[in-house]
C-alpha cells in the first residue's frame, strides 16, 4: 500500500492549520479547513461502499469542495472522473458511461442539471453516516486513481485509465522539479475535466502552497488574466498553452507576467511562439512540458534558455519514465534521426476503458525493457540528441504536397517571424481537383500587408512547396476548451474564409 496525496494534505492541516490552502470566489480555505472537508467526504464515501476500482464522478464547480472530493476519493483508494459542469449533459453522460462511474458527487444546486443516471451524493448535504468507518491505510499502487478522456483519430473520446502509482509519482516529482513551497502562489488555469487541472490543483497543494481559483471567464480574456495575476500576486503558472501565451504577448506594456517566477507550458509545439520572440514575455523560468494524457500528463521537461536555440526541444524524461524513438518496426533509430516517440514507465495508463482493440494498437510490449513492460505509441515525431527529446510534429498532421512530406508547424514558425503577425495556424485543404494545399490563418495588424509581402517573407526561409496558397486574416484564432488553437474548426472552414 502507498501513501496518498490526501494523506499529505491532511498532514499540512495538522502542521500548518492556519495557512491558506485555497483562495476562491467564495473566500479563503485554510489547510485545517480543507482537511476537515476531506475527512467528512471520506466518511460519506466509505459509508456508500466506495473502495478500490470504484469510479466517482465529481460534478462541482472548481473550489474547496472539488479539491476535497478528489482527495477523499484518493484516500478511499478509489478513482475519480472530474466533469466540466458547463459541458452538455449528453456529453457528460457519455463520459461517465465510458469511465464506468458508479457514483456522482455533486451539490443540490447542480444535481438537477447533472441527471446522468447515477446515484448522487450531495456534498453540501452529505447526511449522517452509519457507524464510524476507518479509511484504508493507503492505496494499492496499481489500483485505478482517475479517468480522463482523450480523442482519437475519429474524434470520439476514449476513457484513459491512470493508476495511483502514476498520479502519485507524477505529482510528487513535479512539485520537487518546480521547487514549489509555502511561498508559492499558483493559479488554477486548466478547467476540471482536463488532466492538466490535476497538475494545477495537486502539485501546489502537495507543496503547501496557496492555490488561487477564480471565475473561468477571468482566465479567457488576456486583459482579465493579467489583472488576476497581478491582484493575487501569482508566482507560478503550471498549465499554460503556447496559444494563450501568444495572446498575452499582444497585451500593452510587455510585462504581463511580471512577478511570475515559473511558467510551465504544454499541449502544443512551443516553436512558433519562440520563433516570434515570445521568450522575452516570460521574465522567469519557462518550462516546456511534453507528454500525452495516456502517460499521466508529462513525460519530459525542458527549461527554455533566455536565448532560444533552433528546433523544438522538449527535454529529458522524468524519473521512472523512459522515452524511445522507434521506426515502424519498433526498432530504435540512430541519435538525431526522426522517428515515432514511444513512452514507457510508471506513468503509462492501463489503456482505454472498454476499448481493447484501441488499447492493443496503442500500448505495445517494450522490446528493450524487462518482460511485461509496455510502451505507448504517441503518434508524435521526434528525435533524441544527447538524451534530449526534440519534438518534430505529428504523424497525423503531416501531409504530402507535390510529393513532399510537409509539417504545418514549420510554416507556422516562419509566419510568426513576421513583425506584424501575432498568431498563425496552418491547415491543409483540397481544391476541386483534390490537390492538397496549405491555408494560413493569421492574426495581427495586417491591414497594410499584402499576401505578396507575406509570401516574400516566407520565401526567405521556406521552399516553394511549403508556401500557403491563401492567407485567411482573423481578428483572433479560435481556441478549444483546453485553450489550444482549434485546428479542427479552422480545417473545416472554407479555404480562405473566416472562422
Secondary structure, 3 states (H helix, E strand, C coil): CECCHHHHHHHHHHHCCCCEEEEECCEEEEHHHHHHHHHHHHHHHHHCCCCCCCEEEECCCCCHHHHHHHHHHHHCCCEEEECCCCCCHHHHHHHHHHHCCCEEEECHHHHCCCCCCCEEEECCCCCCCCCCCCCCCCECCCCEEEEEEEECCCCCEEEEEEEHHHHHHHHHHHHHHHCCCCCCEEECCCCCCCCHHHHHHHHHHHCCCEEECCCCHHHHCHHHHHHHHHHCCCCEEEEECHHHHHHHHCCCCCCCCCCCCEEEECCCCCHHHHHCCHHHHCCCEEEEEECCHHHCCCCEEEECCCCCCCCCEEEEECCCEEEEEECCCCCECCCCCCEEEEEEECCCCCEECCCHHHHHHHEEECCCCCCCCEEEEEEEEEEEECCEEEEEEECCCCEEECCEEECHHHHHHHHCCCCCEEEEEEEEEECCCCCEEEEEEEEECCCCCCHHHHHHHHHCCCCHHHCCCEEEECCCCCECCCCCECHHHHHHCCCCCCC
